[in-house]
């Protein structure tokens, strides 16, 4: 599956946190982690929306999935 998060903004985020030099591998590793967390939270949020008998995933579903993490 192709990467969902763009590489450059993630690298800039890391630099804004104080990393002067960032390797491509470090950015790729962070992107992989962020994507796995996003998939897990989305799955939990989908369970919540289905439990509420809704097809639409809402902001409240995501907030609750994050809070339950």
N, C-alpha and C positions, 0 to 999 in steps of 0.2 A: 504494500500500500504506500502511495507517495506521501511525503510529509505534508501536513496540513498547515503547520505554522511556518511562516516565512523566516528564512535564515538571518537576514540582515537586521530586522527589528530585535530579534532575540540577542544577537551579538551586541547591538547597541544598548539593550537593557543590561546586559552583563557588564559592559563598560561603564554604564552610568552608576553601577554599584561599586565601582572602584577597580575593576579588572583592567589593567593597562593593556595587556595583550591577551587575546583569547584564541585558542586553537579551534580549528574547524571541528575536531573531534569533541571538544568540550561543548560547543554549540549543539552539535548533533545529539549528544547525550542528554542535554537539557531538553531539547525538542522531543526526544523519544519519551522522556519522563512526563513532560507536560501533556503529550498526546495520550499516554496511558491513563493519567489521572482524569483527563477530560472525558475519555471513553467510559471509565468507571462511574464518574458522577452523572454522566448523561444516562447511563443504564439505570442507575438508581432513580433518577428524576423521571424517567419513562415509566418505571414501576409505579411511582407515586401518581402520575397522571392517569395511568390505566386503572389504578385502584379507585380513583375519583371518577372513573368512567368518562374520561376525556381523551380525545385524540391529540389535542394540542398541548405541547410541552410549554409550560409557562415559567416566568421568572420565579414565581413562588415555588414551583417544583424544584428548580435548580437551587434556590436558597435553602430549601428544606433538605435536599440531598447533601449539600455542603455542610449544613449544620449537623446532620446525622453521621458525617464522616468521622 
